[in-house]
Each structure stands twice: as structure tokens, then as C-alpha cells.
Amino acid sequence: MNATRRILITGASVAGPTLAYWLSRQGMEVTVVERAPEFRDGGQTIDIRGAGRVVAQRMGIEEAIRANSTHEESIKFVDEQNRTRAQFGAGAYDGNGPVAELEILRGELAKLLIEHCGKGVTYKFGDSIASLEELSDGVKVGFEHGEEAVFDLVIAAEGVGSSTRKLVFGNEVKRRSFNLYTAWFTLPRAPGDAPDMRWFNAPGGLCVCLRPDNLGTTRALLSFQEPPGGYEKLSAHEQKSVLREKFGHLGWETPRVLAALDDADDLYFDQISQVKMDSWSKGRVALVGDAAYCASPISGMGTSLGMCGAYVLAGELGRHDDHKEAFAAWEKIMRPYVNQAQSVPGFAPRLASPHSRAGIAFGYAVLRMANAPLFRPLLAKFLTPKADAIVLPDYDINPTGSGQAQT
């Protein structure tokens, strides 16, 4: 086995550091480059369930995740008077329901993963790939700021709009839109915010959610249903104006949420879509996580797909000297899991946020029946992501190591 491969990973969120961890445990020389000028803390709440949790256990970080979780106790579906119309606790559906047992902020998980990588991984923030040239025995990489370097392999663990993917695959990517826009940002904590997530639906398919975190603040989510219209390309100021226009007439906590937009410096506003690729690799470059196969946040599978994909990719690269064989084996294992995760019905946004008052009331009634023995098996299909629908290989990689990641 070639244990001295030089691997470049782009993206330091979840999939990237997970991949870096497992590759470094096999003696490979790993560098992670991240476009952001410094580590990006915060972000919205994500959950770790099913096979993703198995990867965390094999990494030895499950208890650290638990210690840094948001401690979200339940999700409450509330009306305009803040009355709870339906509720699910963290233990619903054996901990695999709408609220998972392990809920953590994206930034908190990324920080744990980076710290856990140890001395075998070098992180470089504030840079990105500008050019790629495949050689007979490697990839020559040009950076926006750093000097050119040659790596054996390049793995893009970026987001749905991956710039590295575009360099290599051009327009081969297919995006499946859900005609849904979602915005996330942080606002000051109010006495009524913790410890539950509160979900408010309004006519027109509008949704406003407030979620607790473990940092003394609250995470807001606003969503509206509309075909892709380019809102994600607007400036932050223009996006805030769009949100005020869409949600300005609503009651409940919405005025407070919109008022907090003025000081929000972490607004993320994007259309919700899936990424579909015929192949996740080309030559010596591969994609993993959202860049390769984003299933969308409404699938409830993003973290599991990212961590499992990274774990299996690292394992197969350790098993095979030939990177083409490794990439092929990795895809064969992961494709069924990804296909299942991406089988989200197109009507899912309308199901979660009905357009009429009658639809909202009916939705509350259905949710209240979800824990009844007669209806539980049927509704479980919609409320419990199949996050364990993969048997993860045991690669016999030593999950030990000490020290902090290099930067």
C-alpha cells in the first residue's frame, strides 16, 4: 500500500475533516484548504444519527458531541398565540424522529472534528483552488494565494455550489430544486426560547422556526416556497429586504425575528436543492459530501451522508493502491445509501408547511396522531430518516492519535 500519498482536501466543514481524520490514521499526508479566512463557528443545528453516529463512535468522539450538543428537548408545532398544537420529544421513534438524540451546531461539530485530526493534518484557511492540471502521477494545483503544489489526489468536500466541482466537471452536475428558499441566522436568546424548537406555520407555505443552542443564543429559520429566482445571488442587504417583504405581515415571534436581521452577520439564504452526479470522480479528483450528492436539509440525512461518505472513501483509498479502483469501490458502497436519502418526495415542502389554514390545522391533527400505535408505523416513513440503511465496512484503521491539527 502507498501509505505516503499526499492528499489535498478542500472544505473544512464536516465531510472534509472527517475524511482528513481517517486518511491521516493510515499514514497519508493530508492538507485541508478552506476558502473562509478563519474557522467558521456557529451555523445551524444538524443531527447525527444512524450510520453517521456509528462513524462518530468509531472516531471516539460521540461523548464529545454529546457534551457540546444543543440539548434540544423537543420540537413544538405552535400557532400564532404560541400554543403547542403538536409535539415530539427527543426520544420519539427511539431517538430517530424529528429531534435526534445528538443535535449539535454545524460549527461545533466541525471544531470537534478539526481538533480530533491531530498532527497528521495541516489546515490552511483563507485560500482556495484556482486551477487543476492532472499529471501522469498527480495533480498540479494552483491556489488563489498560495504557491503551486502537486498532490497525489484532490478531494472536494465543499457545498452544493462547489467551485472545485465546476473546474473539473463543468456543468455535468444536475440540481433538483424543491421550489423552496430557506434562511438561517442567529439572534439573541429570549426567555421563552429554550429548550425546545418551536415551529410556526402560516398560510402561503411560510414557516418560521426558533431553535435553542448551547452558546446562549437562538437560531432562526425562515422558509418560503417559490421556484428558483436568484435570491441566493443577492447581497445580504437585499436578501434581508426580501425576507422582510415575505414575512413582514406575520404574527407570533416573526416581528422579533425580522428585527434581529439588522444585526445579523451570519445570514445564510439559499434555495433548497439536491445535487445529482453520474460519477463522483474524474481522474485523480473526487467529490464527497454535499458537492457530490447533497440530499437537501429536508432529507434529514446531510450529516450522515457526509460522515459516512468520508469514512468509506478513506477506507477504500487505504485498501487500494489504484485510486480508480478505490473510487469505484467507494461509489458502489455509497450509491444505494445516497439514492435512498435523495428519494425525498417533491411535495415534502408543502407537506411540512401547508398553504391554507385548513391544511395547517389538518397537519397538526396528523402530527398529534403520530405516536398512536395505529398510525405510528405509517407516519414513521415521513418522520424518521433511514439513516442506518447502510452496513459500514470495518477497515481496521487505528482510530488513535494525539495532538492538535496544524494550521
Secondary structure by P-SEA (a helix, b strand, c coil): cccbbbbbbcccccaaaaaaaaaaaaccbbbbbbccccccccccbbbbcaaaaaaaaaaccaaaaaaacccccccccccccccccccccccccccccccccccccaaaaaaaaaaaccccbbbbcccccccccccccbbbbbccccccccccbbbbccccccccccccccccbbbbbccbbbbbbbbbbccccccbbbbbbcccbbbbbbbbccccbbbbbbbbbccccccccccaaaaaaaaaaaccccccaaaaaaaacccccbbbbbbbbbbbbccccccccccccccccccccccccaaaaaaaaaaaaaaaaaacccaaaaaaaaaaacaaaaaaaaccccccccccccccaaaaaaaaaaaaacccccccccccccccccccccccccccccccccccccc
